[in-house]
């Protein structure tokens, strides 16, 4: 008999990416729902507080960030829940591929189908609020840096909430407080730009947080998955 | 592989679920070419025992040795050597039969070409349903995807939980055939079942867990 495979990080990462993206492709409605939710939330504000251009331009960056954050949160339970229910997560845990690889792959795939489309759509929403070109750019940049952090932190929370009764509520209680710093710096970047200040300090902090999350969170996800499948 | 030495040695294993002690001080060995059937009444902890051996569930006590090496020392190697089939099939409803098989083999880091996959699916009678999403398959047909997976996976140790559930007579016979082939080439199997499995080659032993 040949020596058993030990798997590779890249093998597990590529496996999870390929599979989750194909599954998402089969169900494009989930991405469309996330985007529609984002557009709806962002469109409700002008209806609620009145369409005064100066006011809208003032609150725009924050509202867009809150909308994107909530839409990203809505997409979170899907990241591990079905794999947990149908037994795929057990098979992943027993795969020779190191768990860090496939866990990171799943989170990356999740960002591609939630955070990335939200980021790409944000300039369109921003136009509704009459934001200037520079502000739109900084807003998109801050979302590009911030939404991966949401996927990472949210992924760890989603893995922890697996199997818990009322998992959805628990997930909100776990994840939303963790999202607060990301929201503050993300919205802060675009707001600084809109008021004529430099957005770089906010963006640098977001980038630093992203690096820290990239290094630390996948291991937390693996630990949470282990606890959940036990 | 050294003859005369058990490939899988389980010593003094114990597991409790909440306040209930399921089993304790359980010792058993599995030798190459051997099938160990785990038997016992419902709820006695057969599934838990199998999950403890795989490492999915952490036992409260005990040591597991695989090919002379303690499993916690090198869990990745052990994971490379086992094929686990639990109660949950691990199939995605939205992927086709073929894709499900392909992805589950890639997850096991088994490289197989499309022809081998097509042949394995034909052998379990799913050649006409290759491109059907798994949601359109019956429970027995889903089980048959699992049989095709076992046929293509070179894992040395099979750990299977009630592998005959939902399979018809032909499917059960096919499973016994696969099991026989696996044991004949020196594989090991740890199977929880209520059926009498009688593969022609290979030794069969029983492990009884009291209720």
Interface residues (C-beta under 8 A of the other chain):
Chain A: X1 X2 X4 X5 X6 X7 X8 X11 X12 X15 X18 X19 X22 X23 X26 X27 X82 X85 X86 X87 X88 X90 X91 X92 X93 X94 X95 X96 X97 X98 X102 X229 X230
Chain B: X1 X54 X55 X56 X57 X58 X76 X77 X79 X80 X81 X82 X84 X86 X87 X88 X89 X90 X91 X92 X93 X94 X95 X99 X103 X104 X106 X107 X108 X109 X110 X154 X155 X156 X185 X186
